[in-house]
Amino acid sequence: MSALPDRLEAMIAARALGPGDRLPAERTLAADLGVSRSALREAIKHLASRGLLMSRQGGGTYVAAPPEGEPLRDALLELAPLARGEAGYWRDVLEIRKSLEADAAAFAARRADAADRARIAAACDVLSCALQSERSDSGAAAAPLELARLDAAFHMAIARAAHNAVLHQVMIGLQGLLETSISDSLARLYRLPGVPGQLDLQHRRIMEAVLGADAEAARAAAIAHLRYVENRLEDIESDAARQQRSAQALRHIRNTEDAPS
């Protein structure tokens, strides 16, 4: 019974539905998931019992707000103005994420239960489909920030499987800080040639190590993935700085040519 609730949870993440958002009608949702409406209702009840969904008077199922204030995440997100205003802040975020996500992947490999493994696999499959669409010429590619959300959902599934509430909350806050500090660069990341394929491969390696209960392989795969992301973001930042210098030089030349002799 765990597979369908996990698929439904992954679909909610894939569609970026947040607290207060209404789920599609039962008929539509059942068709999208390829299940009967009675099976869908059972999955909705399962997620509602975990506090993820709720029903409102007058009909409809909605994404529930977190039951608690998530103080660790909220405290980290108070740093958002600093993240937006200070160039290079994202490097500090990624530096600590490499340590935390390596541990999270290793803990998940040791501690994940059947529901965790199904959730991780579902999140990885949804993300993989989106990344493959990005690589194709079909014109059905996901928006870059949507890819970033799906990417984050996969990493949060790993963190959740670590079964460490503090670690999970800190990683949620760090992900928010990363998105705040370099949202434009994150959007560009998925447009770099070859990057979607590499990210897909790296995520699969993390997933396979976790599902195979290989803690050291999971740790190594997580670190390799974040180092790759760090290097590609450095490339983006360097390219942006180069373009800015070029534009400044061109403006200087034009101003010189326009100046009276």
Secondary structure, DSSP 8 states (H G I E B T S, - for coil): --HHHHHHHHHHHHTT--TT-B---HHHHHHHHTS-HHHHHHHHHHHHHTTSEEE-TTS-EEE---SS--HHHHHHHTTHHHHHHSTTHHHHHHHHHHHHHHHHHHHHHHH--HHHHHHHHHHHHHHHHHHHHHHSSSS----HHHHHHHHHHHHHHHHHHTT-HHHHHHHHHHHHHHHHHSHHHHHHHTTSTTHHHHHHHHHHHHHHHHHTT-HHHHHHHHHHHHHHHHHHHHHHHHHHHHHHHHHHHHHHHHHHHHS--
